[in-house]
């Protein structure tokens, strides 16, 4: 799996935290609130943002199993074990080939944040099949779904975003990625396996003051767009976007979906 720099993960985490769907989080809390302890597996954990996001709503005694293929990320995530009543075990693993091994521990919940739009339909089907076989619930958060709107509107926005969405479907280490189709595909696989779910949007809503993350996104999109659009046009688009940022006019909404899914009859 392709790795994201820790700097990017730290930049996006506050926006992820604000975006996580409250109804989905409430459903997780209700599902486990009568438990004294819980064991959780977090797939592609990064620096541990899911641990930080869920720690306060899960049972007090928590055993986290964190999987990632970046040793630096895991080292930062391992520091979370210093919290009272929380144990953290980290393991370096390429999830493209090690899914069954990752699940070979005693678990109550599997989580994955900002991961599923990077995987293939086949891998996602395998994940849901393995969860179903073990009758495990899933919290899948911040799955990009392609709903992106920038203000002020620019004539080239649609083409740049179409290029980005097309790039999101390229192989990220799991085969051809689902990209914006990931959430809908997940819901279909879950339904086919007899899961019920609580779903909701978890959009980034970036205000005129959120300049650093907007700049990072616009630069990333322009780099990708130059693969399919004239570079001169893309650079002019980027210049206009940067001008809007400098003028305090730029706003951005990036669409994501959250889901808490559980086998029928287990809540």
Protein Blocks (a to p, Z undefined) as FASTA:
>chain_A
ZZddfklmmmmmmmmmmmpcfklmmmmmmmmmmpcbdcdddehklnolmmmmmmmmmcfb
acdddddfbfklmmmmmmmmmpghiacddddddfklmmmmmmmcccfbdcdehklmmpcf
klmmmmmmmmmmnopacddehiaehiacdddddfklmmmmmmmmmmmmpcehiapafklm
lmmmmmmmmmmnopacdddddddcddfklmmlmmmmmmmmmmmmmmmpcfklmmmmmmmm
mmmmmnopaccdddddddddddehiZZ
